[in-house]
Amino acid sequence: MAVSSTQAVNVIGLMEYIDETITVLGESGVFHPDEVNNFYPDVQDFTHLQSKNSYAEPLTNLKAALNQAKRSYPVCDVSDFNPTFDELESFSKTATAEIDALISGREASAARLEETKKNLSVAQHFSGLDEEIEKLLDMKYMTARFGSLPNDSMKKLEAYKNNEYVAFAVCTEDKARSWGVYFAPNDKLSEIDKIFEGLYFERVELVGEDETPAQQIERYQNEIPQLEQELKEAQARLDGYLDENGERITRYLSKLEELYLYSGIRNKALQHNNSFIIVGWIPTENKKQLQKRLKKIRSVELDFSDAKNELDKNPPSKLKNVFFARPFEFYTQMYGVPKYNEIDPTFFVALTYVIIFGIMFADLGQGFCLSVAGLLMWRLRKMAIGKILFPCGISSMVFGTIFGSVFGFEHLLDPMFRLFGFKEKPIEVMASENTNIIIMGAIGLGVFLLIVAMFLNVYTSVRQKNYGRALFSTSGIAGIVFYSSLVFGLVAEIFLGMHVMTLPYILGLVVFPFLLVFFAEPLGDLVNGEKDWQPESWGGYIVENLFESIEVLLGYVTNTMSFLRVGAFVLVHAGMMLVVFVLAETVGGIGYWAIVVIGNALVMVLEALLVAIQVLRLEYYEMFSRFYTGEGRPFEPVKMNLE
């Protein structure tokens, strides 16, 4: 549970060697650039090398053209390829223009084909018309309107039989609409149009030609294969160009990607006279290798400093965890990255999350399905949550075996337990005599985890040399003594019949630690060596803290009671599966197994979602709040992701 050791690095050299220096830093894949003024407050005499990334435009234009062409190229190693900026820009402009021209040709062919198909579709609706369309459209005293009416509206035309101009000549019809034409004198056109609008007439535009619709249809049908061939040829020309120039495009695109990325280092560099300065962070394990490469560059001088000596500069944090805990960095980073001198809670999260999830979702069969689902989510879709669900499913299988539950069958594992001398499974979740044991066990687990979280706070506080918080905070030594003594005393008195809550016990292990927590702020400042450790008014401080003390006490209680949900979900799972089997037995026959399968699926999906959320809530609100701030920043080195 630690953050990787990091080194602060300052790189100074002559301007003529800056490109070579940036290339080495970028190719290392381990350099996290930082602002120079974060290291040196007085930079008035320094100037920025550039305010924008000059590689952005040629890279964006080339990628946009390739996206339109629906082609993607892998980023490859181009460390041996060093064209000038002018060469890169020229290639981008030329390639973009040529690709755009080929795409325009393809799109023009596609547009002509689409237009012809559309015209064919319209003409087919009027195939019964024997007149040339242009003659109908060019009538001097009459106007023709082509379109369609809903079949229901055709019946309504009877209401206008006394109006000789309200007539619709049907050419074709389908199940929903009738297609045809109506004619109106020019002086009555507006009136007739309004009548047909009221009948939901939908107008279409016919292309005027010296042809009948039947002749148009024949012509369009002959044109479509030709246009389809044109489109294929246009696509072939585009594909041929991309295939022929694929290697060059890959190299130039990769170089632009690389230089665009490395410009992130240049943007943070500052210049003073004829010298540059670049600052940043690298993992300690990479120090010698990077130092060896940079020292080969003339004029370059390096200065390294351990990040633990540069805490005022807020070093970035690189998480370092074993393979089991690594997937749970997803949860840690969702809450916030640890500070450099703060404990990394990922292993703690991994261990507690998996155990609590398994207890709350205890079923051997459903746990197996969950682990398989998690494995497939990761393998097939690369979903981070899949790597988390897999161990959670394994944990559910373990606790499902302990509770004797397999897809809701509560006694399927009884023969296995008989091998160990039991008549049946030892823990019957739904038995009334076990309910209190499950609930109290959940609270006991919560008490243990809260105390562990408090000790983690003490450890972190000591690392950060905040001895006041380590000793007197609600999660410090005083808080641990107060909370554990109070819990132990109440359990001993109520459940064990032991009289431990004597006056010396209460005064020494409950009242005194609480008073230390009450005066934590001035005592902490005093221990930390602050000169102004006393509050402005002791009376005001006491009155204000009286109200805060109520919140502190409620915090201990609510944090502890929140773990009741662990026991509650154990009972809920068994209860939900009991309902499934009651329904299945009511249906009987073939329906019995259908209900069992569907019920298991519903319970598994619903409960897995709820349990995942509830366990994460316990991690964030009950445990993290005791020892973790997550106010750091991630270690993000400049690095090319080669495919």
C-alpha positions in Angstrom: 0.0 0.0 0.0 2.6 2.5 -1.2 3.1 5.1 -3.8 6.1 4.5 -6.1 9.3 6.4 -5.3 9.7 9.4 -7.6 12.5 11.9 -8.4 12.2 15.5 -9.3 14.4 16.4 -12.3 15.6 19.7 -13.7 17.1 19.7 -17.2 19.1 22.8 -18.3 20.9 23.2 -21.6 21.5 25.3 -24.7 18.6 26.1 -27.1 20.2 24.4 -30.0 19.9 21.0 -28.2 16.3 21.4 -26.9 14.7 19.2 -29.7 17.2 16.4 -29.0 16.5 16.7 -25.2 12.7 16.7 -25.7 13.0 13.6 -27.9 15.0 11.7 -25.3 12.5 12.7 -22.5 9.5 11.7 -24.7 11.0 8.4 -25.9 11.8 7.4 -22.3 8.0 7.1 -21.6 8.6 7.9 -17.9 8.9 11.7 -17.8 6.0 13.7 -16.3 6.5 17.4 -17.3 5.7 20.1 -14.8 5.4 23.9 -14.8 8.8 25.6 -14.2 7.2 28.2 -11.9 6.2 25.3 -9.7 9.9 24.8 -9.0 11.2 28.3 -9.4 8.9 31.1 -8.2 10.9 33.9 -9.9 10.6 33.4 -13.6 10.1 37.0 -14.8 13.2 36.9 -17.0 12.1 33.6 -18.7 9.9 33.3 -21.8 7.7 30.5 -23.1 9.1 28.7 -26.1 5.7 28.3 -27.7 2.1 29.0 -26.8 0.4 26.5 -29.1 1.2 23.1 -30.5 2.4 23.6 -34.1 1.8 20.0 -34.9 -1.9 20.1 -34.0 -3.2 21.4 -37.4 -1.4 19.0 -39.8 -2.2 16.1 -37.5 -5.8 17.0 -37.1 -6.3 17.6 -40.8 -4.7 14.3 -41.8 -6.6 12.3 -39.2 -9.9 14.0 -40.3 -9.3 13.0 -43.9 -8.5 9.4 -42.9 -11.6 9.3 -40.7 -13.8 10.4 -43.6 -12.1 7.6 -45.7 -13.0 5.2 -42.9 -9.4 4.1 -42.6 -7.3 3.8 -39.4 -3.5 3.3 -39.2 -1.6 1.9 -36.2 0.9 4.1 -34.5 4.4 2.6 -35.0 7.9 3.2 -33.8 9.4 6.1 -35.9 12.4 6.9 -33.8 14.6 6.4 -36.9 12.4 8.7 -39.0 13.2 12.4 -38.6 11.6 14.6 -41.2 11.6 18.4 -40.8 8.4 20.3 -39.8 8.1 21.6 -43.3 8.2 18.1 -44.7 5.6 16.9 -42.3 3.3 19.9 -43.0 3.8 19.5 -46.8 2.9 15.7 -46.6 -0.1 16.4 -44.5 -1.4 19.1 -46.9 -0.8 17.0 -50.0 -2.2 13.7 -48.6 -5.2 15.5 -47.1 -6.0 17.3 -50.5 -5.7 14.1 -52.5 -7.8 12.0 -50.1 -10.4 14.8 -49.9 -10.6 14.9 -53.7 -11.1 11.1 -53.9 -13.7 11.3 -51.2 -15.5 14.1 -53.0 -15.6 11.9 -56.1 -17.0 9.0 -54.2 -19.6 11.1 -52.4 -20.7 12.7 -55.7 -21.2 9.2 -57.2 -23.1 8.1 -54.1 -25.3 11.3 -54.3 -26.2 10.7 -57.9 -27.0 7.0 -57.2 -29.1 8.0 -54.2 -30.9 10.7 -56.2 -31.7 8.2 -59.0 -33.0 5.6 -56.6 -35.2 8.2 -55.0 -36.5 9.3 -58.4 -37.2 5.7 -59.3 -39.1 5.2 -56.1 -41.3 8.2 -56.8 -41.8 7.4 -60.5 -42.9 3.8 -59.6 -45.9 5.3 -57.6 -47.1 6.9 -60.8 -46.5 4.0 -63.2 -50.2 4.0 -64.2 -50.0 7.5 -65.7 -49.8 7.4 -69.6 -49.0 11.1 -70.1 -45.6 12.7 -70.3 -44.9 14.4 -67.0 -43.5 17.6 -68.6 -46.7 18.2 -70.5 -48.7 18.0 -67.3 -46.4 20.3 -65.4 -46.4 22.9 -68.2 -50.1 23.3 -68.6 -51.1 27.0 -69.1 -54.5 27.2 -67.4 -54.4 24.2 -65.1 -51.9 23.0 -62.4 -51.2 19.4 -61.6 -50.3 18.2 -58.1 -48.6 14.9 -57.7 -48.7 13.1 -54.3 -50.5 10.7 -52.1 -53.5 10.5 -49.8 -54.1 8.1 -46.9 -56.6 5.5 -47.9 -59.0 6.7 -45.2 -59.1 10.1 -46.9 -60.1 8.6 -50.2 -63.5 7.8 -48.7 -63.8 11.4 -47.5 -63.6 12.6 -51.1 -67.3 11.6 -51.4 -68.2 14.7 -49.4 -66.8 16.9 -52.2 -68.6 15.1 -55.1 -70.5 18.3 -56.0 -67.1 20.1 -56.6 -66.0 19.0 -60.0 -62.4 20.1 -59.3 -62.0 17.9 -56.1 -61.1 14.7 -57.9 -58.1 12.5 -57.4 -56.8 10.3 -60.1 -55.2 7.2 -58.6 -52.1 5.7 -60.3 -51.0 3.1 -57.7 -51.9 2.2 -54.1 -50.5 0.3 -51.2 -51.9 -0.8 -47.8 -51.6 2.7 -46.3 -51.8 5.3 -49.2 -53.0 6.0 -52.6 -50.7 7.7 -55.1 -51.9 9.9 -57.9 -52.6 13.4 -59.2 -55.3 16.1 -59.0 -55.8 19.1 -61.3 -57.1 22.5 -60.5 -57.6 25.8 -62.5 -55.1 28.3 -61.6 -57.7 30.7 -60.3 -59.1 28.0 -57.9 -55.7 26.5 -57.0 -55.5 27.9 -53.5 -59.0 26.7 -52.6 -58.4 23.2 -53.9 -55.0 23.0 -52.3 -56.6 23.8 -48.9 -59.2 21.0 -49.3 -56.5 18.5 -50.1 -54.3 19.7 -47.2 -57.3 19.0 -44.9 -57.3 15.4 -46.4 -53.6 15.0 -45.4 -52.4 15.1 -49.0 -48.6 14.7 -49.2 -47.1 16.3 -52.2 -44.1 14.9 -54.1 -42.0 16.6 -56.8 -41.7 14.7 -60.1 -38.8 15.4 -62.4 -40.1 17.0 -65.6 -39.1 15.0 -68.6 -40.5 14.3 -72.1 -41.3 10.8 -70.8 -44.1 9.0 -69.2 -43.5 7.5 -65.7 -43.1 4.1 -67.2 -40.4 5.4 -69.5 -38.7 7.1 -66.6 -38.8 3.9 -64.6 -37.1 2.0 -67.4 -34.4 4.7 -67.8 -33.7 4.9 -64.0 -33.5 1.1 -63.8 -30.9 1.2 -66.6 -28.9 4.1 -65.0 -28.7 2.5 -61.5 -26.3 -0.3 -62.4 -24.1 2.2 -64.2 -24.1 4.5 -61.2 -23.3 1.6 -58.8 -20.4 0.7 -61.0 -19.2 4.4 -60.9 -19.4 4.3 -57.1 -17.4 1.1 -56.9 -14.8 2.6 -59.1 -14.6 5.8 -57.0 -14.2 3.7 -53.9 -11.6 1.5 -55.6 -9.6 4.6 -56.5 -9.7 5.8 -52.9 -8.8 2.3 -51.5 -6.0 2.0 -54.1 -4.5 5.3 -53.1 -4.7 4.5 -49.3 -3.2 1.0 -49.9 -0.4 2.3 -52.2 0.5 5.0 -49.7 -0.3 3.1 -46.5 3.3 2.8 -45.3 4.1 6.5 -45.9 0.8 7.6 -44.2 1.6 5.3 -41.2 5.1 6.8 -40.8 4.1 10.4 -41.2 1.0 10.0 -39.1 3.0 8.3 -36.3 5.7 11.0 -36.4 3.0 13.7 -36.2 1.4 11.9 -33.2 4.8 11.6 -31.6 5.8 15.2 -32.1 2.4 16.4 -31.1 2.7 14.5 -27.8 6.3 15.7 -27.2 5.2 19.3 -27.8 3.5 19.0 -24.4 7.0 19.0 -22.9 8.0 22.0 -25.1 5.0 24.0 -24.0 6.1 23.8 -20.4 9.7 24.6 -21.1 11.1 28.1 -20.5 13.9 30.0 -22.2 16.4 32.4 -20.7 18.8 34.0 -23.1 20.2 31.1 -25.1 19.3 28.4 -22.5 16.2 26.3 -21.8 14.9 24.8 -18.6 12.6 21.8 -18.4 11.4 20.3 -15.1 9.3 17.3 -14.2 9.2 13.9 -12.4 10.4 10.4 -13.1 10.2 7.1 -11.2 13.4 6.5 -9.2 13.9 3.1 -10.9 14.4 4.9 -14.3 16.8 7.6 -13.0 20.1 6.0 -14.1 18.8 5.0 -17.5 17.5 8.5 -18.3 20.5 10.2 -16.8 22.8 8.1 -19.0 20.9 9.1 -22.2 20.6 12.9 -21.4 24.3 13.2 -20.5 25.2 12.2 -24.0 23.6 15.5 -25.2 26.1 18.4 -25.2 25.5 21.3 -22.7 22.7 19.5 -20.9 23.0 19.5 -17.1 20.8 17.5 -14.7 19.7 17.9 -11.2 17.7 15.2 -9.3 16.0 15.4 -6.0 14.0 12.8 -4.1 10.3 13.7 -4.2 10.0 13.2 -0.4 12.2 16.3 -0.1 10.0 18.2 -2.6 6.6 17.8 -1.0 5.8 21.5 -1.3 5.8 21.0 -5.1 3.0 18.4 -4.8 4.8 15.4 -6.6 2.5 13.3 -8.7 1.7 9.8 -7.4 2.3 6.6 -9.3 0.4 3.7 -7.8 2.2 0.5 -7.3 0.2 -2.6 -6.4 0.4 -6.4 -6.6 -1.6 -8.1 -9.4 -4.5 -8.9 -7.1 -5.0 -5.3 -6.0 -4.2 -3.6 -9.3 -7.8 -3.7 -10.8 -9.1 -1.9 -7.7 -7.0 1.2 -8.5 -10.1 2.0 -10.6 -12.0 2.6 -7.3 -9.2 4.4 -5.7 -8.8 6.8 -8.6 -12.6 7.4 -8.7 -12.3 8.8 -5.2 -9.1 10.6 -5.7 -5.4 9.9 -6.2 -3.3 9.7 -3.0 -0.8 12.5 -2.2 2.8 11.4 -2.6 3.3 11.1 1.2 -0.1 9.5 1.8 -0.9 5.8 2.0 -2.3 4.2 -1.1 -5.5 2.5 0.0 -5.8 0.2 -3.1 -4.7 -3.0 -1.4 -7.0 -2.3 1.6 -9.9 -1.6 -0.8 -9.2 -4.8 -2.7 -9.1 -7.0 0.4 -12.1 -5.5 2.2 -14.2 -5.1 -0.9 -13.8 -8.7 -2.0 -14.5 -10.1 1.4 -17.6 -7.9 2.2 -19.0 -8.5 -1.3 -18.6 -12.2 -0.9 -20.4 -12.1 2.5 -23.3 -10.1 1.1 -23.6 -12.1 -2.1 -23.0 -15.5 -0.7 -24.0 -18.1 -3.2 -21.8 -20.8 -4.8 -23.7 -21.0 -8.1 -24.4 -17.3 -8.6 -20.9 -16.4 -7.5 -19.6 -18.8 -10.3 -21.8 -17.0 -12.9 -20.6 -13.6 -11.6 -16.9 -14.6 -11.9 -17.5 -15.9 -15.4 -19.3 -12.8 -16.4 -16.5 -10.6 -15.0 -13.9 -12.6 -16.9 -15.8 -12.3 -20.2 -16.4 -8.5 -19.6 -12.6 -8.1 -19.3 -11.5 -10.5 -22.0 -14.0 -9.5 -24.7 -14.8 -5.8 -23.9 -11.8 -4.8 -21.8 -14.1 -3.4 -19.2 -12.2 -2.5 -16.0 -15.2 -3.5 -13.8 -14.8 -7.1 -15.2 -11.4 -7.5 -13.4 -13.1 -6.5 -10.2 -16.2 -8.8 -10.5 -14.0 -11.8 -11.1 -12.4 -12.0 -7.6 -15.8 -10.8 -6.1 -17.4 -13.8 -7.7 -14.7 -16.2 -6.3 -15.3 -14.7 -2.8 -19.1 -15.2 -3.3 -18.4 -18.8 -4.1 -16.3 -19.2 -0.9 -18.9 -17.7 1.4 -21.7 -19.4 -0.5 -20.0 -22.7 0.3 -19.8 -21.7 4.0 -23.5 -20.7 4.0 -24.4 -23.8 2.0 -26.3 -21.9 -0.8 -26.1 -23.0 -4.5 -28.5 -21.1 -6.8 -30.8 -20.7 -3.7 -30.8 -24.4 -2.9 -29.9 -24.2 0.8 -29.2 -27.8 1.5 -27.6 -29.0 -1.7 -24.2 -29.1 0.0 -25.3 -31.1 3.1 -23.6 -34.3 1.9 -20.3 -32.4 1.8 -20.8 -31.1 5.3 -21.5 -34.7 6.6 -17.9 -35.6 5.6 -16.8 -33.1 8.2 -19.1 -34.5 10.9 -22.1 -32.2 10.5 -25.6 -33.4 10.0 -26.3 -30.5 7.6 -24.8 -27.1 6.8 -23.7 -25.4 10.1 -25.1 -22.0 9.3 -28.8 -21.8 8.5 -29.3 -18.2 7.5 -33.1 -18.1 7.7 -33.2 -19.7 11.2 -34.5 -17.2 13.7 -31.9 -18.1 16.3 -29.1 -17.1 13.8 -30.5 -13.7 12.9 -29.0 -11.9 15.9 -25.7 -13.7 15.3 -25.5 -12.5 11.7 -26.4 -8.9 12.6 -24.0 -8.8 15.5 -21.3 -10.4 13.3 -21.8 -7.6 10.7 -21.4 -4.9 13.4 -18.4 -6.7 14.8 -16.8 -6.7 11.3 -17.6 -3.0 11.0 -16.0 -2.2 14.4 -12.8 -4.1 13.4 -12.6 -2.4 10.0 -13.1 1.1 11.5 -10.4 0.5 14.0 -8.1 -0.7 11.2 -8.9 2.5 9.2 -8.1 4.6 12.3 -4.7 2.9 12.6 -4.1 3.6 8.9 -4.8 7.3 9.7 -2.2 7.2 12.5 0.3 5.7 10.1 -0.4 8.2 7.4 -0.3 11.1 9.8 3.1 10.0 11.2 4.5 9.7 7.6 3.3 13.3 7.0 4.7 14.4 10.3 1.3 15.6 11.5 1.7 14.2 15.0 -1.2 16.2 16.3 -3.6 14.5 14.0 -2.0 11.1 14.8 -2.5 11.6 18.5 -5.7 13.6 19.0 -8.0 13.4 15.9 -11.2 11.4 15.9 -9.3 8.7 14.0 -6.1 9.2 16.0 -4.7 7.4 19.0 -7.2 9.2 21.3 -10.1 8.4 19.0 -9.1 4.7 18.8 -8.8 4.4 22.6 -12.2 6.1 23.1 -14.1 4.1 20.4 -12.6 0.7 21.2 -12.9 1.1 25.0 -16.5 2.2 24.7 -17.4 -0.7 22.3 -15.6 -3.3 24.4 -17.2 -2.0 27.6 -20.7 -2.0 26.2 -20.3 -5.5 24.7 -18.8 -6.9 28.0 -21.6 -5.4 30.1 -24.5 -6.3 27.8 -23.5 -9.6 26.2 -20.7 -11.1 28.3 -22.0 -10.3 31.8 -18.7 -8.7 32.7 -18.7 -5.6 34.8 -15.9 -3.5 33.3 -17.5 -0.1 33.1 -16.1 0.9 36.4 -15.4 4.6 37.3 -11.6 4.3 36.7 -12.3 2.6 33.3 -14.8 5.2 32.2 -12.6 8.2 33.4 -9.4 6.8 32.0 -10.4 5.1 28.8 -13.6 6.9 27.7 -13.8 10.4 29.2 -10.1 11.3 29.1 -9.5 10.2 25.4 -12.7 12.1 24.5 -11.4 15.2 26.1 -8.2 14.9 24.1 -10.4 14.6 20.9 -12.4 17.6 22.1 -9.3 19.7 22.4 -7.6 18.2 19.3 -7.1 21.4 17.5 -5.0 23.4 20.0 -3.3 20.2 21.3 -2.4 19.2 17.7 -1.0 22.7 16.9 1.0 22.6 20.2 2.5 19.1 19.4 3.2 20.2 15.8 5.2 23.2 17.1 2.7 25.9 16.0 3.3 29.2 17.9 -0.3 30.4 17.9 -1.7 27.1 19.2 -4.2 28.7 21.6 -7.7 29.7 20.3 -8.6 33.3 20.4 -11.3 32.6 23.0 -11.3 29.4 25.1 -15.0 30.0 25.9 -15.9 30.3 22.3 -13.9 27.3 21.3 -15.6 25.1 24.0 -19.1 26.3 23.0 -18.4 25.7 19.3 -16.9 22.3 19.9 -19.8 21.1 22.1 -21.9 21.1 19.0 -19.2 19.5 16.9 -18.8 16.8 19.6 -22.3 15.7 19.0 -21.5 15.3 15.3 -18.4 13.3 16.2 -20.3 11.0 18.5 -23.0 10.5 15.9 -20.2 9.8 13.3 -18.9 6.9 15.4 -22.5 5.5 15.8 -23.5 5.9 12.2 -20.3 4.5 10.8 -20.7 1.5 13.0 -24.4 1.0 12.2 -23.8 1.3 8.5 -22.3 -2.2 8.6 -25.7 -3.5 9.5 -26.3 -3.6 5.7 -23.7 -6.5 5.5 -25.8 -8.7 7.7 -29.1 -7.4 6.2 -28.0 -8.4 2.7 -27.1 -11.9 3.9 -30.7 -12.2 5.1 -32.2 -10.5 2.0 -30.4 -12.9 -0.4 -31.8 -15.9 1.4 -35.3 -14.2 1.6 -35.4 -13.4 -2.1 -34.4 -16.9 -3.1 -37.1 -18.3 -0.7 -39.7 -16.2 -2.6 -38.4 -17.6 -5.9 -38.8 -21.2 -4.7 -42.3 -20.5 -3.2 -43.4 -19.2 -6.6 -41.8 -22.1 -8.4 -43.5 -24.7 -6.2 -46.8 -22.9 -6.7 -46.5 -23.2 -10.5 -45.1 -26.8 -10.4 -44.2 -29.0 -13.4 -42.1 -27.6 -16.2 -42.8 -24.1 -14.9 -41.0 -24.9 -11.7 -37.5 -24.9 -13.4 -38.4 -21.9 -15.5 -39.3 -19.9 -12.4 -36.1 -21.1 -10.7 -33.8 -20.1 -13.6 -35.5 -16.7 -14.3 -35.7 -16.0 -10.5 -32.0 -16.7 -10.1 -31.1 -14.5 -13.1 -33.2 -11.6 -11.7 -31.8 -11.9 -8.2 -28.3 -12.3 -9.4 -28.4 -9.1 -11.6 -30.3 -7.0 -9.1 -28.4 -8.1 -6.0 -25.0 -7.9 -7.7 -25.7 -4.3 -8.7 -27.0 -3.3 -5.2 -24.2 -5.1 -3.3 -21.5 -3.6 -5.6 -22.9 -0.1 -4.8 -23.4 -0.7 -1.1 -19.9 -2.1 -0.5 -18.4 0.8 -2.4 -20.4 3.2 -0.2 -18.9 1.5 2.9 -15.4 1.9 1.5 -15.8 5.6 0.6 -18.0 7.0 3.5 -17.2 4.7 6.4 -13.6 3.8 5.9 -11.9 6.3 3.5 -13.3 9.2 5.5 -11.2 8.0 8.5 -7.7 8.0 6.9 -7.7 9.1 3.2 -8.0 12.5 1.5 -7.3 11.6 -2.2 -6.1 15.1 -3.0 -3.0 14.1 -4.9 -2.4 14.2 -8.7 -1.8 11.2 -10.9 1.6 10.4 -12.5 1.0 11.0 -16.2 4.2 10.6 -18.2 4.5 11.6 -21.9 4.3 8.3 -23.6 3.5 7.0 -27.1 1.1 4.1 -27.1 2.4 1.9 -29.9 0.1 -0.6 -31.4 
